[in-house]
Amino acid sequence: MTITTTCPFCGKIQLIRVHNEDFHDWENGVPAQEAFPYLSEDDREALISGICPNCWDEMIGGKGEEDEPDLEWGYDEDMGFDPYLGCYTDDC
Ligand SMILES: [Zn+2]
């Protein structure tokens, strides 16, 4: 049989071919890795959660595209700190 899953994040539709009896086993509580030893990890994940490999990678941060934290100046207007000079204007 062919299972159709839709990724909950990007909407990508994936088709996964499994044996009927394996799917039946899985529905009855057999772990996916035992029920479908012939599927890739990506396919099993798609079957379980619908999440496609791309979104899965992003979710676990596999591509290292984390936003850099904003640099914060130790800037306090009342103190007259000049972020460009890097000192307090009174001291310069
Ligand atoms: Zn996706």
PDB file of the backbone (N, CA, C, O) and the ligand in Angstrom, with CONECT records:
HET     ZN  A 101       1
ATOM      1  N   MET A   1       0.839  -1.186   0.000  1.00  0.00           N
ATOM      2  CA  MET A   1       0.000   0.000   0.000  1.00  0.00           C
ATOM      3  C   MET A   1       0.877   1.239   0.000  1.00  0.00           C
ATOM      4  O   MET A   1       2.044   1.184   0.388  1.00  0.00           O
ATOM      5  N   THR A   2       0.319   2.339  -0.430  1.00  0.00           N
ATOM      6  CA  THR A   2       1.065   3.599  -0.425  1.00  0.00           C
ATOM      7  C   THR A   2       0.407   4.553   0.554  1.00  0.00           C
ATOM      8  O   THR A   2      -0.791   4.823   0.470  1.00  0.00           O
ATOM      9  N   ILE A   3       1.198   5.056   1.476  1.00  0.00           N
ATOM     10  CA  ILE A   3       0.690   6.004   2.464  1.00  0.00           C
ATOM     11  C   ILE A   3       0.988   7.407   1.949  1.00  0.00           C
ATOM     12  O   ILE A   3       2.089   7.680   1.470  1.00  0.00           O
ATOM     13  N   THR A   4       0.018   8.278   2.049  1.00  0.00           N
ATOM     14  CA  THR A   4       0.224   9.670   1.678  1.00  0.00           C
ATOM     15  C   THR A   4       0.247  10.514   2.947  1.00  0.00           C
ATOM     16  O   THR A   4      -0.694  10.488   3.741  1.00  0.00           O
ATOM     17  N   THR A   5       1.327  11.258   3.127  1.00  0.00           N
ATOM     18  CA  THR A   5       1.388  12.148   4.282  1.00  0.00           C
ATOM     19  C   THR A   5       1.612  13.574   3.794  1.00  0.00           C
ATOM     20  O   THR A   5       2.202  13.796   2.737  1.00  0.00           O
ATOM     21  N   THR A   6       1.141  14.521   4.566  1.00  0.00           N
ATOM     22  CA  THR A   6       1.344  15.933   4.246  1.00  0.00           C
ATOM     23  C   THR A   6       2.139  16.575   5.369  1.00  0.00           C
ATOM     24  O   THR A   6       1.767  16.494   6.539  1.00  0.00           O
ATOM     25  N   CYS A   7       3.227  17.208   4.998  1.00  0.00           N
ATOM     26  CA  CYS A   7       4.071  17.845   6.007  1.00  0.00           C
ATOM     27  C   CYS A   7       3.296  18.979   6.681  1.00  0.00           C
ATOM     28  O   CYS A   7       2.755  19.848   5.997  1.00  0.00           O
ATOM     29  N   PRO A   8       3.237  18.979   8.015  1.00  0.00           N
ATOM     30  CA  PRO A   8       2.473  20.014   8.721  1.00  0.00           C
ATOM     31  C   PRO A   8       3.124  21.386   8.637  1.00  0.00           C
ATOM     32  O   PRO A   8       2.487  22.393   8.950  1.00  0.00           O
ATOM     33  N   PHE A   9       4.390  21.439   8.217  1.00  0.00           N
ATOM     34  CA  PHE A   9       5.087  22.730   8.184  1.00  0.00           C
ATOM     35  C   PHE A   9       5.083  23.358   6.801  1.00  0.00           C
ATOM     36  O   PHE A   9       4.766  24.538   6.655  1.00  0.00           O
ATOM     37  N   CYS A  10       5.433  22.576   5.782  1.00  0.00           N
ATOM     38  CA  CYS A  10       5.547  23.161   4.448  1.00  0.00           C
ATOM     39  C   CYS A  10       4.482  22.632   3.490  1.00  0.00           C
ATOM     40  O   CYS A  10       4.360  23.119   2.366  1.00  0.00           O
ATOM     41  N   GLY A  11       3.710  21.637   3.933  1.00  0.00           N
ATOM     42  CA  GLY A  11       2.635  21.129   3.090  1.00  0.00           C
ATOM     43  C   GLY A  11       3.079  20.150   2.025  1.00  0.00           C
ATOM     44  O   GLY A  11       2.281  19.738   1.183  1.00  0.00           O
ATOM     45  N   LYS A  12       4.358  19.772   2.058  1.00  0.00           N
ATOM     46  CA  LYS A  12       4.871  18.835   1.066  1.00  0.00           C
ATOM     47  C   LYS A  12       4.183  17.473   1.229  1.00  0.00           C
ATOM     48  O   LYS A  12       4.054  16.955   2.338  1.00  0.00           O
ATOM     49  N   ILE A  13       3.753  16.917   0.116  1.00  0.00           N
ATOM     50  CA  ILE A  13       3.102  15.610   0.149  1.00  0.00           C
ATOM     51  C   ILE A  13       4.135  14.534  -0.133  1.00  0.00           C
ATOM     52  O   ILE A  13       4.905  14.624  -1.089  1.00  0.00           O
ATOM     53  N   GLN A  14       4.139  13.512   0.718  1.00  0.00           N
ATOM     54  CA  GLN A  14       5.099  12.433   0.547  1.00  0.00           C
ATOM     55  C   GLN A  14       4.357  11.117   0.390  1.00  0.00           C
ATOM     56  O   GLN A  14       3.365  10.860   1.072  1.00  0.00           O
ATOM     57  N   LEU A  15       4.846  10.304  -0.504  1.00  0.00           N
ATOM     58  CA  LEU A  15       4.272   8.981  -0.713  1.00  0.00           C
ATOM     59  C   LEU A  15       5.247   7.949  -0.168  1.00  0.00           C
ATOM     60  O   LEU A  15       6.428   7.945  -0.513  1.00  0.00           O
ATOM     61  N   ILE A  16       4.736   7.084   0.680  1.00  0.00           N
ATOM     62  CA  ILE A  16       5.595   6.068   1.287  1.00  0.00           C
ATOM     63  C   ILE A  16       4.969   4.703   1.059  1.00  0.00           C
ATOM     64  O   ILE A  16       3.825   4.456   1.439  1.00  0.00           O
ATOM     65  N   ARG A  17       5.739   3.821   0.431  1.00  0.00           N
ATOM     66  CA  ARG A  17       5.234   2.487   0.131  1.00  0.00           C
ATOM     67  C   ARG A  17       5.618   1.519   1.243  1.00  0.00           C
ATOM     68  O   ARG A  17       6.792   1.373   1.584  1.00  0.00           O
ATOM     69  N   VAL A  18       4.616   0.867   1.794  1.00  0.00           N
ATOM     70  CA  VAL A  18       4.868  -0.139   2.833  1.00  0.00           C
ATOM     71  C   VAL A  18       3.999  -1.357   2.546  1.00  0.00           C
ATOM     72  O   VAL A  18       3.041  -1.280   1.776  1.00  0.00           O
ATOM     73  N   HIS A  19       4.336  -2.472   3.166  1.00  0.00           N
ATOM     74  CA  HIS A  19       3.507  -3.665   3.040  1.00  0.00           C
ATOM     75  C   HIS A  19       2.285  -3.530   3.949  1.00  0.00           C
ATOM     76  O   HIS A  19       2.374  -3.039   5.074  1.00  0.00           O
ATOM     77  N   ASN A  20       1.155  -3.976   3.433  1.00  0.00           N
ATOM     78  CA  ASN A  20      -0.086  -3.878   4.192  1.00  0.00           C
ATOM     79  C   ASN A  20       0.041  -4.442   5.602  1.00  0.00           C
ATOM     80  O   ASN A  20      -0.382  -3.825   6.579  1.00  0.00           O
ATOM     81  N   GLU A  21       0.643  -5.650   5.682  1.00  0.00           N
ATOM     82  CA  GLU A  21       0.697  -6.299   6.989  1.00  0.00           C
ATOM     83  C   GLU A  21       1.632  -5.558   7.940  1.00  0.00           C
ATOM     84  O   GLU A  21       1.430  -5.578   9.154  1.00  0.00           O
ATOM     85  N   ASP A  22       2.659  -4.902   7.386  1.00  0.00           N
ATOM     86  CA  ASP A  22       3.553  -4.124   8.241  1.00  0.00           C
ATOM     87  C   ASP A  22       2.824  -2.913   8.818  1.00  0.00           C
ATOM     88  O   ASP A  22       2.987  -2.562   9.987  1.00  0.00           O
ATOM     89  N   PHE A  23       2.027  -2.293   7.974  1.00  0.00           N
ATOM     90  CA  PHE A  23       1.276  -1.131   8.435  1.00  0.00           C
ATOM     91  C   PHE A  23       0.296  -1.549   9.528  1.00  0.00           C
ATOM     92  O   PHE A  23       0.086  -0.841  10.513  1.00  0.00           O
ATOM     93  N   HIS A  24      -0.287  -2.713   9.322  1.00  0.00           N
ATOM     94  CA  HIS A  24      -1.216  -3.253  10.310  1.00  0.00           C
ATOM     95  C   HIS A  24      -0.490  -3.491  11.642  1.00  0.00           C
ATOM     96  O   HIS A  24      -1.000  -3.143  12.708  1.00  0.00           O
ATOM     97  N   ASP A  25       0.698  -4.083  11.566  1.00  0.00           N
ATOM     98  CA  ASP A  25       1.499  -4.312  12.772  1.00  0.00           C
ATOM     99  C   ASP A  25       1.770  -2.999  13.491  1.00  0.00           C
ATOM    100  O   ASP A  25       1.622  -2.885  14.708  1.00  0.00           O
ATOM    101  N   TRP A  26       2.178  -1.999  12.689  1.00  0.00           N
ATOM    102  CA  TRP A  26       2.543  -0.696  13.260  1.00  0.00           C
ATOM    103  C   TRP A  26       1.347  -0.073  13.980  1.00  0.00           C
ATOM    104  O   TRP A  26       1.474   0.486  15.069  1.00  0.00           O
ATOM    105  N   GLU A  27       0.175  -0.188  13.333  1.00  0.00           N
ATOM    106  CA  GLU A  27      -1.043   0.346  13.962  1.00  0.00           C
ATOM    107  C   GLU A  27      -1.342  -0.366  15.275  1.00  0.00           C
ATOM    108  O   GLU A  27      -1.992   0.192  16.159  1.00  0.00           O
ATOM    109  N   ASN A  28      -0.865  -1.594  15.396  1.00  0.00           N
ATOM    110  CA  ASN A  28      -1.113  -2.371  16.599  1.00  0.00           C
ATOM    111  C   ASN A  28       0.026  -2.275  17.605  1.00  0.00           C
ATOM    112  O   ASN A  28       0.129  -3.077  18.533  1.00  0.00           O
ATOM    113  N   GLY A  29       0.863  -1.289  17.404  1.00  0.00           N
ATOM    114  CA  GLY A  29       1.848  -0.996  18.442  1.00  0.00           C
ATOM    115  C   GLY A  29       3.272  -1.433  18.179  1.00  0.00           C
ATOM    116  O   GLY A  29       4.144  -1.208  19.018  1.00  0.00           O
ATOM    117  N   VAL A  30       3.534  -2.052  17.038  1.00  0.00           N
ATOM    118  CA  VAL A  30       4.917  -2.419  16.719  1.00  0.00           C
ATOM    119  C   VAL A  30       5.679  -1.138  16.374  1.00  0.00           C
ATOM    120  O   VAL A  30       5.203  -0.343  15.564  1.00  0.00           O
ATOM    121  N   PRO A  31       6.856  -0.926  16.974  1.00  0.00           N
ATOM    122  CA  PRO A  31       7.627   0.287  16.673  1.00  0.00           C
ATOM    123  C   PRO A  31       7.936   0.384  15.176  1.00  0.00           C
ATOM    124  O   PRO A  31       8.175  -0.624  14.510  1.00  0.00           O
ATOM    125  N   ALA A  32       7.926   1.605  14.669  1.00  0.00           N
ATOM    126  CA  ALA A  32       8.100   1.814  13.226  1.00  0.00           C
ATOM    127  C   ALA A  32       9.392   1.195  12.716  1.00  0.00           C
ATOM    128  O   ALA A  32       9.426   0.643  11.616  1.00  0.00           O
ATOM    129  N   GLN A  33      10.465   1.285  13.516  1.00  0.00           N
ATOM    130  CA  GLN A  33      11.745   0.764  13.012  1.00  0.00           C
ATOM    131  C   GLN A  33      11.735  -0.758  12.904  1.00  0.00           C
ATOM    132  O   GLN A  33      12.530  -1.336  12.161  1.00  0.00           O
ATOM    133  N   GLU A  34      10.833  -1.410  13.648  1.00  0.00           N
ATOM    134  CA  GLU A  34      10.710  -2.864  13.524  1.00  0.00           C
ATOM    135  C   GLU A  34       9.702  -3.235  12.445  1.00  0.00           C
ATOM    136  O   GLU A  34       9.889  -4.202  11.707  1.00  0.00           O
ATOM    137  N   ALA A  35       8.631  -2.451  12.366  1.00  0.00           N
ATOM    138  CA  ALA A  35       7.596  -2.759  11.384  1.00  0.00           C
ATOM    139  C   ALA A  35       8.075  -2.472   9.963  1.00  0.00           C
ATOM    140  O   ALA A  35       7.715  -3.175   9.019  1.00  0.00           O
ATOM    141  N   PHE A  36       8.903  -1.414   9.826  1.00  0.00           N
ATOM    142  CA  PHE A  36       9.347  -1.003   8.482  1.00  0.00           C
ATOM    143  C   PHE A  36      10.863  -0.929   8.405  1.00  0.00           C
ATOM    144  O   PHE A  36      11.412   0.152   8.194  1.00  0.00           O
ATOM    145  N   PRO A  37      11.549  -2.048   8.570  1.00  0.00           N
ATOM    146  CA  PRO A  37      13.026  -2.015   8.554  1.00  0.00           C
ATOM    147  C   PRO A  37      13.583  -1.605   7.202  1.00  0.00           C
ATOM    148  O   PRO A  37      14.750  -1.230   7.098  1.00  0.00           O
ATOM    149  N   TYR A  38      12.763  -1.673   6.171  1.00  0.00           N
ATOM    150  CA  TYR A  38      13.232  -1.364   4.813  1.00  0.00           C
ATOM    151  C   TYR A  38      13.060   0.103   4.454  1.00  0.00           C
ATOM    152  O   TYR A  38      13.495   0.534   3.386  1.00  0.00           O
ATOM    153  N   LEU A  39      12.425   0.879   5.339  1.00  0.00           N
ATOM    154  CA  LEU A  39      12.271   2.304   5.065  1.00  0.00           C
ATOM    155  C   LEU A  39      13.476   3.074   5.609  1.00  0.00           C
ATOM    156  O   LEU A  39      14.110   2.665   6.582  1.00  0.00           O
ATOM    157  N   SER A  40      13.769   4.186   4.962  1.00  0.00           N
ATOM    158  CA  SER A  40      14.828   5.051   5.484  1.00  0.00           C
ATOM    159  C   SER A  40      14.286   5.767   6.720  1.00  0.00           C
ATOM    160  O   SER A  40      13.080   5.795   6.964  1.00  0.00           O
ATOM    161  N   GLU A  41      15.190   6.335   7.477  1.00  0.00           N
ATOM    162  CA  GLU A  41      14.778   7.066   8.674  1.00  0.00           C
ATOM    163  C   GLU A  41      13.835   8.208   8.312  1.00  0.00           C
ATOM    164  O   GLU A  41      12.863   8.478   9.017  1.00  0.00           O
ATOM    165  N   ASP A  42      14.142   8.874   7.197  1.00  0.00           N
ATOM    166  CA  ASP A  42      13.316   9.987   6.749  1.00  0.00           C
ATOM    167  C   ASP A  42      11.896   9.521   6.456  1.00  0.00           C
ATOM    168  O   ASP A  42      10.916  10.167   6.827  1.00  0.00           O
ATOM    169  N   ASP A  43      11.816   8.374   5.776  1.00  0.00           N
ATOM    170  CA  ASP A  43      10.495   7.860   5.414  1.00  0.00           C
ATOM    171  C   ASP A  43       9.697   7.471   6.649  1.00  0.00           C
ATOM    172  O   ASP A  43       8.494   7.715   6.733  1.00  0.00           O
ATOM    173  N   ARG A  44      10.391   6.862   7.607  1.00  0.00           N
ATOM    174  CA  ARG A  44       9.685   6.474   8.833  1.00  0.00           C
ATOM    175  C   ARG A  44       9.191   7.702   9.574  1.00  0.00           C
ATOM    176  O   ARG A  44       8.074   7.725  10.091  1.00  0.00           O
ATOM    177  N   GLU A  45      10.029   8.712   9.619  1.00  0.00           N
ATOM    178  CA  GLU A  45       9.636   9.938  10.308  1.00  0.00           C
ATOM    179  C   GLU A  45       8.443  10.576   9.611  1.00  0.00           C
ATOM    180  O   GLU A  45       7.518  11.069  10.257  1.00  0.00           O
ATOM    181  N   ALA A  46       8.478  10.557   8.290  1.00  0.00           N
ATOM    182  CA  ALA A  46       7.374  11.125   7.520  1.00  0.00           C
ATOM    183  C   ALA A  46       6.089  10.348   7.790  1.00  0.00           C
ATOM    184  O   ALA A  46       5.000  10.919   7.856  1.00  0.00           O
ATOM    185  N   LEU A  47       6.239   9.056   7.942  1.00  0.00           N
ATOM    186  CA  LEU A  47       5.082   8.212   8.198  1.00  0.00           C
ATOM    187  C   LEU A  47       4.481   8.510   9.569  1.00  0.00           C
ATOM    188  O   LEU A  47       3.262   8.574   9.726  1.00  0.00           O
ATOM    189  N   ILE A  48       5.354   8.691  10.553  1.00  0.00           N
ATOM    190  CA  ILE A  48       4.901   8.904  11.926  1.00  0.00           C
ATOM    191  C   ILE A  48       4.321  10.298  12.102  1.00  0.00           C
ATOM    192  O   ILE A  48       3.227  10.462  12.642  1.00  0.00           O
ATOM    193  N   SER A  49       5.063  11.302  11.642  1.00  0.00           N
ATOM    194  CA  SER A  49       4.693  12.678  11.956  1.00  0.00           C
ATOM    195  C   SER A  49       4.282  13.471  10.724  1.00  0.00           C
ATOM    196  O   SER A  49       3.666  14.530  10.847  1.00  0.00           O
ATOM    197  N   GLY A  50       4.616  12.970   9.534  1.00  0.00           N
ATOM    198  CA  GLY A  50       4.325  13.700   8.309  1.00  0.00           C
ATOM    199  C   GLY A  50       5.386  14.722   7.980  1.00  0.00           C
ATOM    200  O   GLY A  50       5.369  15.323   6.906  1.00  0.00           O
ATOM    201  N   ILE A  51       6.320  14.923   8.911  1.00  0.00           N
ATOM    202  CA  ILE A  51       7.335  15.958   8.706  1.00  0.00           C
ATOM    203  C   ILE A  51       8.323  15.523   7.633  1.00  0.00           C
ATOM    204  O   ILE A  51       8.876  14.426   7.703  1.00  0.00           O
ATOM    205  N   CYS A  52       8.544  16.379   6.644  1.00  0.00           N
ATOM    206  CA  CYS A  52       9.440  16.034   5.548  1.00  0.00           C
ATOM    207  C   CYS A  52      10.895  16.239   5.984  1.00  0.00           C
ATOM    208  O   CYS A  52      11.154  16.955   6.951  1.00  0.00           O
ATOM    209  N   PRO A  53      11.847  15.613   5.274  1.00  0.00           N
ATOM    210  CA  PRO A  53      13.259  15.703   5.684  1.00  0.00           C
ATOM    211  C   PRO A  53      13.766  17.135   5.833  1.00  0.00           C
ATOM    212  O   PRO A  53      14.546  17.425   6.741  1.00  0.00           O
ATOM    213  N   ASN A  54      13.330  18.030   4.951  1.00  0.00           N
ATOM    214  CA  ASN A  54      13.797  19.416   5.032  1.00  0.00           C
ATOM    215  C   ASN A  54      13.395  20.081   6.342  1.00  0.00           C
ATOM    216  O   ASN A  54      14.211  20.691   7.033  1.00  0.00           O
ATOM    217  N   CYS A  55      12.102  19.941   6.662  1.00  0.00           N
ATOM    218  CA  CYS A  55      11.606  20.577   7.881  1.00  0.00           C
ATOM    219  C   CYS A  55      12.207  19.892   9.105  1.00  0.00           C
ATOM    220  O   CYS A  55      12.471  20.528  10.125  1.00  0.00           O
ATOM    221  N   TRP A  56      12.416  18.584   8.982  1.00  0.00           N
ATOM    222  CA  TRP A  56      13.010  17.853  10.093  1.00  0.00           C
ATOM    223  C   TRP A  56      14.403  18.389  10.384  1.00  0.00           C
ATOM    224  O   TRP A  56      14.761  18.606  11.541  1.00  0.00           O
ATOM    225  N   ASP A  57      15.199  18.605   9.318  1.00  0.00           N
ATOM    226  CA  ASP A  57      16.539  19.151   9.488  1.00  0.00           C
ATOM    227  C   ASP A  57      16.497  20.516  10.159  1.00  0.00           C
ATOM    228  O   ASP A  57      17.286  20.817  11.055  1.00  0.00           O
ATOM    229  N   GLU A  58      15.557  21.330   9.702  1.00  0.00           N
ATOM    230  CA  GLU A  58      15.476  22.673  10.263  1.00  0.00           C
ATOM    231  C   GLU A  58      15.093  22.622  11.733  1.00  0.00           C
ATOM    232  O   GLU A  58      15.574  23.409  12.548  1.00  0.00           O
ATOM    233  N   MET A  59      14.211  21.672  12.056  1.00  0.00           N
ATOM    234  CA  MET A  59      13.720  21.581  13.416  1.00  0.00           C
ATOM    235  C   MET A  59      14.826  21.199  14.388  1.00  0.00           C
ATOM    236  O   MET A  59      14.898  21.722  15.500  1.00  0.00           O
ATOM    237  N   ILE A  60      15.687  20.284  13.959  1.00  0.00           N
ATOM    238  CA  ILE A  60      16.763  19.875  14.852  1.00  0.00           C
ATOM    239  C   ILE A  60      18.006  20.726  14.647  1.00  0.00           C
ATOM    240  O   ILE A  60      19.063  20.445  15.212  1.00  0.00           O
ATOM    241  N   GLY A  61      17.871  21.777  13.825  1.00  0.00           N
ATOM    242  CA  GLY A  61      18.971  22.721  13.651  1.00  0.00           C
ATOM    243  C   GLY A  61      20.162  22.118  12.938  1.00  0.00           C
ATOM    244  O   GLY A  61      21.298  22.531  13.170  1.00  0.00           O
ATOM    245  N   GLY A  62      19.917  21.140  12.066  1.00  0.00           N
ATOM    246  CA  GLY A  62      21.006  20.455  11.394  1.00  0.00           C
ATOM    247  C   GLY A  62      21.803  21.344  10.464  1.00  0.00           C
ATOM    248  O   GLY A  62      22.945  21.026  10.132  1.00  0.00           O
ATOM    249  N   LYS A  63      21.221  22.456  10.036  1.00  0.00           N
ATOM    250  CA  LYS A  63      21.922  23.297   9.079  1.00  0.00           C
ATOM    251  C   LYS A  63      22.611  24.488   9.718  1.00  0.00           C
ATOM    252  O   LYS A  63      23.271  25.268   9.031  1.00  0.00           O
ATOM    253  N   GLY A  64      22.467  24.631  10.995  1.00  0.00           N
ATOM    254  CA  GLY A  64      23.178  25.690  11.715  1.00  0.00           C
ATOM    255  C   GLY A  64      22.870  27.080  11.233  1.00  0.00           C
ATOM    256  O   GLY A  64      23.770  27.913  11.128  1.00  0.00           O
ATOM    257  N   GLU A  65      21.611  27.349  10.935  1.00  0.00           N
ATOM    258  CA  GLU A  65      21.267  28.680  10.449  1.00  0.00           C
ATOM    259  C   GLU A  65      20.597  29.517  11.531  1.00  0.00           C
ATOM    260  O   GLU A  65      19.675  30.285  11.259  1.00  0.00           O
ATOM    261  N   GLU A  66      21.061  29.360  12.728  1.00  0.00           N
ATOM    262  CA  GLU A  66      20.470  30.126  13.818  1.00  0.00           C
ATOM    263  C   GLU A  66      20.749  31.608  13.636  1.00  0.00           C
ATOM    264  O   GLU A  66      21.826  32.006  13.191  1.00  0.00           O
ATOM    265  N   ASP A  67      19.768  32.407  13.984  1.00  0.00           N
ATOM    266  CA  ASP A  67      19.967  33.853  13.923  1.00  0.00           C
ATOM    267  C   ASP A  67      21.035  34.266  14.923  1.00  0.00           C
ATOM    268  O   ASP A  67      21.070  33.791  16.058  1.00  0.00           O
ATOM    269  N   GLU A  68      21.907  35.167  14.468  1.00  0.00           N
ATOM    270  CA  GLU A  68      22.896  35.664  15.405  1.00  0.00           C
ATOM    271  C   GLU A  68      22.197  36.590  16.388  1.00  0.00           C
ATOM    272  O   GLU A  68      21.322  37.367  16.007  1.00  0.00           O
ATOM    273  N   PRO A  69      22.580  36.503  17.629  1.00  0.00           N
ATOM    274  CA  PRO A  69      21.949  37.404  18.604  1.00  0.00           C
ATOM    275  C   PRO A  69      22.305  38.847  18.284  1.00  0.00           C
ATOM    276  O   PRO A  69      23.423  39.145  17.864  1.00  0.00           O
ATOM    277  N   ASP A  70      21.340  39.739  18.489  1.00  0.00           N
ATOM    278  CA  ASP A  70      21.600  41.148  18.243  1.00  0.00           C
ATOM    279  C   ASP A  70      22.676  41.653  19.193  1.00  0.00           C
ATOM    280  O   ASP A  70      22.654  41.394  20.397  1.00  0.00           O
ATOM    281  N   LEU A  71      23.613  42.379  18.609  1.00  0.00           N
ATOM    282  CA  LEU A  71      24.629  42.979  19.458  1.00  0.00           C
ATOM    283  C   LEU A  71      23.981  44.120  20.229  1.00  0.00           C
ATOM    284  O   LEU A  71      23.255  44.941  19.668  1.00  0.00           O
ATOM    285  N   GLU A  72      24.253  44.150  21.489  1.00  0.00           N
ATOM    286  CA  GLU A  72      23.673  45.223  22.293  1.00  0.00           C
ATOM    287  C   GLU A  72      24.780  46.122  22.812  1.00  0.00           C
ATOM    288  O   GLU A  72      25.744  45.678  23.436  1.00  0.00           O
ATOM    289  N   TRP A  73      24.604  47.388  22.531  1.00  0.00           N
ATOM    290  CA  TRP A  73      25.548  48.353  23.085  1.00  0.00           C
ATOM    291  C   TRP A  73      25.244  48.499  24.564  1.00  0.00           C
ATOM    292  O   TRP A  73      24.088  48.450  24.985  1.00  0.00           O
ATOM    293  N   GLY A  74      26.289  48.676  25.338  1.00  0.00           N
ATOM    294  CA  GLY A  74      26.064  49.031  26.737  1.00  0.00           C
ATOM    295  C   GLY A  74      25.755  50.515  26.785  1.00  0.00           C
ATOM    296  O   GLY A  74      26.503  51.314  27.349  1.00  0.00           O
ATOM    297  N   TYR A  75      24.633  50.858  26.178  1.00  0.00           N
ATOM    298  CA  TYR A  75      24.356  52.265  25.901  1.00  0.00           C
ATOM    299  C   TYR A  75      23.242  52.788  26.790  1.00  0.00           C
ATOM    300  O   TYR A  75      22.152  52.219  26.841  1.00  0.00           O
ATOM    301  N   ASP A  76      23.518  53.846  27.468  1.00  0.00           N
ATOM    302  CA  ASP A  76      22.521  54.463  28.331  1.00  0.00           C
ATOM    303  C   ASP A  76      22.582  55.959  28.081  1.00  0.00           C
ATOM    304  O   ASP A  76      23.560  56.618  28.433  1.00  0.00           O
ATOM    305  N   GLU A  77      21.533  56.491  27.473  1.00  0.00           N
ATOM    306  CA  GLU A  77      21.564  57.896  27.056  1.00  0.00           C
ATOM    307  C   GLU A  77      21.851  58.840  28.215  1.00  0.00           C
ATOM    308  O   GLU A  77      22.557  59.835  28.050  1.00  0.00           O
ATOM    309  N   ASP A  78      21.318  58.536  29.359  1.00  0.00           N
ATOM    310  CA  ASP A  78      21.486  59.417  30.513  1.00  0.00           C
ATOM    311  C   ASP A  78      22.955  59.547  30.910  1.00  0.00           C
ATOM    312  O   ASP A  78      23.378  60.575  31.439  1.00  0.00           O
ATOM    313  N   MET A  79      23.718  58.498  30.649  1.00  0.00           N
ATOM    314  CA  MET A  79      25.121  58.503  31.041  1.00  0.00           C
ATOM    315  C   MET A  79      25.984  59.180  29.991  1.00  0.00           C
ATOM    316  O   MET A  79      27.168  59.423  30.228  1.00  0.00           O
ATOM    317  N   GLY A  80      25.397  59.497  28.805  1.00  0.00           N
ATOM    318  CA  GLY A  80      26.168  60.141  27.758  1.00  0.00           C
ATOM    319  C   GLY A  80      27.164  59.206  27.108  1.00  0.00           C
ATOM    320  O   GLY A  80      28.188  59.651  26.590  1.00  0.00           O
ATOM    321  N   PHE A  81      26.875  57.910  27.129  1.00  0.00           N
ATOM    322  CA  PHE A  81      27.793  56.947  26.526  1.00  0.00           C
ATOM    323  C   PHE A  81      27.707  57.017  25.016  1.00  0.00           C
ATOM    324  O   PHE A  81      26.614  56.945  24.453  1.00  0.00           O
ATOM    325  N   ASP A  82      28.822  57.155  24.365  1.00  0.00           N
ATOM    326  CA  ASP A  82      28.848  57.244  22.906  1.00  0.00           C
ATOM    327  C   ASP A  82      29.260  55.893  22.336  1.00  0.00           C
ATOM    328  O   ASP A  82      30.414  55.484  22.461  1.00  0.00           O
ATOM    329  N   PRO A  83      28.303  55.198  21.704  1.00  0.00           N
ATOM    330  CA  PRO A  83      28.623  53.848  21.201  1.00  0.00           C
ATOM    331  C   PRO A  83      29.648  53.874  20.088  1.00  0.00           C
ATOM    332  O   PRO A  83      30.304  52.862  19.842  1.00  0.00           O
ATOM    333  N   TYR A  84      29.809  54.999  19.406  1.00  0.00           N
ATOM    334  CA  TYR A  84      30.771  55.055  18.302  1.00  0.00           C
ATOM    335  C   TYR A  84      32.183  55.258  18.812  1.00  0.00           C
ATOM    336  O   TYR A  84      33.135  54.698  18.268  1.00  0.00           O
ATOM    337  N   LEU A  85      32.314  56.044  19.837  1.00  0.00           N
ATOM    338  CA  LEU A  85      33.622  56.258  20.424  1.00  0.00           C
ATOM    339  C   LEU A  85      33.971  55.196  21.432  1.00  0.00           C
ATOM    340  O   LEU A  85      35.142  54.965  21.733  1.00  0.00           O
ATOM    341  N   GLY A  86      32.936  54.545  21.957  1.00  0.00           N
ATOM    342  CA  GLY A  86      33.174  53.474  22.919  1.00  0.00           C
ATOM    343  C   GLY A  86      33.575  54.009  24.272  1.00  0.00           C
ATOM    344  O   GLY A  86      34.231  53.316  25.050  1.00  0.00           O
ATOM    345  N   CYS A  87      33.187  55.242  24.560  1.00  0.00           N
ATOM    346  CA  CYS A  87      33.504  55.763  25.885  1.00  0.00           C
ATOM    347  C   CYS A  87      32.430  56.745  26.309  1.00  0.00           C
ATOM    348  O   CYS A  87      31.567  57.117  25.514  1.00  0.00           O
ATOM    349  N   TYR A  88      32.482  57.147  27.516  1.00  0.00           N
ATOM    350  CA  TYR A  88      31.547  58.170  27.971  1.00  0.00           C
ATOM    351  C   TYR A  88      32.063  59.524  27.514  1.00  0.00           C
ATOM    352  O   TYR A  88      33.225  59.864  27.734  1.00  0.00           O
ATOM    353  N   THR A  89      31.172  60.306  26.866  1.00  0.00           N
ATOM    354  CA  THR A  89      31.622  61.542  26.231  1.00  0.00           C
ATOM    355  C   THR A  89      32.296  62.476  27.228  1.00  0.00           C
ATOM    356  O   THR A  89      33.200  63.223  26.854  1.00  0.00           O
ATOM    357  N   ASP A  90      31.880  62.448  28.467  1.00  0.00           N
ATOM    358  CA  ASP A  90      32.493  63.319  29.478  1.00  0.00           C
ATOM    359  C   ASP A  90      33.948  62.964  29.698  1.00  0.00           C
ATOM    360  O   ASP A  90      34.750  63.822  30.067  1.00  0.00           O
ATOM    361  N   ASP A  91      34.304  61.677  29.470  1.00  0.00           N
ATOM    362  CA  ASP A  91      35.667  61.230  29.744  1.00  0.00           C
ATOM    363  C   ASP A  91      36.579  61.384  28.553  1.00  0.00           C
ATOM    364  O   ASP A  91      37.795  61.259  28.695  1.00  0.00           O
ATOM    365  N   CYS A  92      36.027  61.653  27.371  1.00  0.00           N
ATOM    366  CA  CYS A  92      36.824  61.590  26.161  1.00  0.00           C
ATOM    367  C   CYS A  92      37.780  62.790  26.029  1.00  0.00           C
ATOM    368  O   CYS A  92      38.525  62.882  25.054  1.00  0.00           O
TER     369      CYS A  92
HETATM  370 ZN    ZN A 101       8.160  20.115   5.245  1.00  0.00          ZN2+
END
